[in-house]
Structure formats: C-alpha cells, structure tokens
Amino acid sequence: MFKRCSNGGIFETLLSLHLKRLVLYSTSSATVSTPSQMVNLMVNSLGFSKEEAVAASKKVRAVKNKLSRKPDLVVEFLKQRGLSIPQIKKLISSSPEVLLFKVDRTLAPKFNALQELGVTGSDLVRILSTNTSILRRGLITHVVPMMNLLKSIVGSHENFLTVLRRSYWLMSCDVDTILKPNLELLRSHGFSDERIRKLTVFNPEFLGHDPKKLGNILHRIENEFGIPRDSSAFEGAIVLLASLSDKTLKSKYQIFKSYGWTDLDIMTTVRKLPRCLMLSEKVIRTRLDFFLNELGCEPTYVASRPYLLAYSMEDRVMPRNAFLQVLKEKKLVKQISILSAIDYHTEIELAILKRLVEFAIEWGKAAYVPINHILLTGFTSSSFLPLLRPVTVLDVQ
C-alpha cells in the first residue's frame, strides 16, 4: 500500500511508468541469451567442446550491440540454407557474434545476395568465415558495390570466387576511398586491365592498402629496386612490399648478408624474382645452407639464378640430388652436375635417362620405367624416387 500525498495523482503516474519500464526491461532481458545459454547451445547443437564454447562466448560478450535475442533461430536458419553442422561450427568458431545477428534483417538478405552472385555451398561457408565483414557491413551501401567492382575486375566467376577465398580484410575496405583510387593509381603506372586482373586474383589484399601506401610502394619498386614498370617482376615486387614490413624485409636482408651476399647480390635477386623474399627466414637459411655450403655455390651464382631458391627442396632439389648421387656412384654420369639436374633442361634430363636405362639393365631386376611420364612431370619425388630401386626398362622409346 502506498501513502497518499497531495500530488498523489502524479506519484501514481510516475510509479506506473516506472513499473512498466521494469516489466519491459525484464521481458527484454529474458529473451537475450546469457553466456551460459550460448555455451550450452554451442556444445549441445554445434559440437563445440566446453572450452571452445566458453572462449567463443567471451568474444560474443564483447559485442555491445546485441542484435538477436534468439541465437537458436540463427542456427536453424543456417541449417535451412544448406549448411551442415560442421560448416556452421566453422562459421561460428570464426565469428561467434553471428549468433547475435537478426535473421530477417541481417542474415537472410546477405545470404540471398551472395547466392544470387553464385556463392553457395562450401564456398559460402569459407568466404563468410574469412570475410565476416560481409555480415557486418551494409548490404546496399557496401557489400553489393564491392562485389560488383570485384567481378568487373577479375572477369570470370571462378576468378571472383578465388578472390573471395583469398581475401581476409579486403571486404572491409571502402570502395570509393580505397579500391577505386588504387585501381586508378595502377592504371596511371601503365597497368592494363589484364595485369590488374592477374595481380588481383593472385593477391587481392594489396588492393585494400591505403592509396598513399600503394603509391609509395610503386615509387620504391622503380627507384629503390630499379624494376621497370613493364617488367614481369613488378607485380611480384608489389606483393612483396605490400605483404612485408620494412623491419621484416631488413631482417631477411641480414640473413643473406650472413652468407656472404652483397647489397648488389640481394638487389639482383629481388629484381629477378621478388617472391624469394616471401620465403620464411627458416626456409631461406635452409636453402642457402644447401646451395652455398653443401654444393659450394658462390652467392653471385645463386643471386643471378634466384629460381633455385624457389624450387621445392622436398619435391625437386633433394630427390634430384639423391638420384644423381646414385648414378655417380655407379659411374653412369660424369659431367652432369646437380645444378644442371635441378635447373630442368630437357637435354640434360634425356642424358640422365639414357644413363638410367643402362643402370636399370645392369641391375637386371624386373620393373617398369615410364620415361615419357618422367619427362612430363619434371622429375618430382613421386615420379622418379621409386627408380632408385633396382629396375629394368620394359618400355623404352
């Protein structure tokens, strides 16, 4: 019972409004999933472990704007759109805040737009998992203009899907202030639409850099590296400088210098094959050790042939080296060096194969040597390592 006062009418009115607010707040709060409810949903419906679900729920709690009050509807929607439980789990693991999105206002329109663009099935899951900004940005103001621009750049639908699979933060960039200025910048440096297409498909992230940074990159390639605009290495240099910080680049320079390389040797490598600097520091050391210390190459020799560093050690360099050593032990080759074998010259390979025939006949064991197949596959480990066993040629052309 409330005590009456002179302005009792006003008091009752204020009390009534206050009670209504409490009721509304209570009702609203009851429909918003608590962290424990979301953890249970992830564990029971999506196959999360308790630890995974708790970690994901912490990310969700950091989202201030709780857009959905029933995350179970989100899961049901994703199922109806053809996503399997493992696919839904992958999506939620990457972006648990998706469980807070409204189905009718956010998810359904985005899914419809992507499916109309031909993005379906596993591609849809993968793209949304790596490009969660698609679900956060405005459909009409951002997503559709971005998708249309990318399709106009890369041409084919397959290229379009490739770009979406390879990009992680490109979709969060603004079309008018980032992408379009960068495209104009490339064209002003003589890039044709075809060169832009190839570069975008290979490494779409470079388009998302601030135009000032991209302009600086183009300037450095010409003036610091000395690579002409029309060189095939120019695109590789763009990817190199767009991907690595100056600190990382200098650290890799120091690795080369520790093996006796001069600044000129390093620049020679960069001008011929910039992607060599994209190798990890561990890989660079391993390959320099092999070519300089084990094979005794001079830095200048490798610097002028940087593709040697780009070859796979497991699939090309080491198997060819092992193969050649066996032939040398049997005195079936004299003049052919490992560098020649690695370097893939058809006449060299034919010479090695002729010795292999002699080698196989000498051992006199029954087997099959698919010579033409070896030539076509280029001496990979899977194609010719088995030939290190005793063999006899049954099919020699």
Secondary structure, 3 states (H helix, E strand, C coil): CCCCCCCHHHHHHHHHHHHHHHHHHHHHHHHCCCHHHHHHHHHHHHCCCHHHHHHHHHHHHCCCCCCCCCHHHHHHHHHHCCCCHHHHHHHHHHCHHHHHCCHHHHHHHHHHHHHHCCCCHHHHHHHHHHCCHHHHCCHHHHHHHHHHHHHHHHCCHHHHHHHHHHCCCHHHCCHHHHHHHHHHHHHHCCCCHHHHHHHHHHCHHHHHCCHHHHHHHHHHHHHCCCCCCCCCHHHHHHHHHHHCCHHHHHHHHHHHHHCCCCHHHHHHHHHHCHHHHHCCHHHHHHHHHHHHHHCCCCHHHHHCCCHHHHCCHHHHHHHHHHHHHHHHHCCCCCCCCHHHHHCCCHHHHHHHHHHHHHHHHHHCCCCCCCHHHHHHHCCCHHHHHHHHCCCCCCCCC
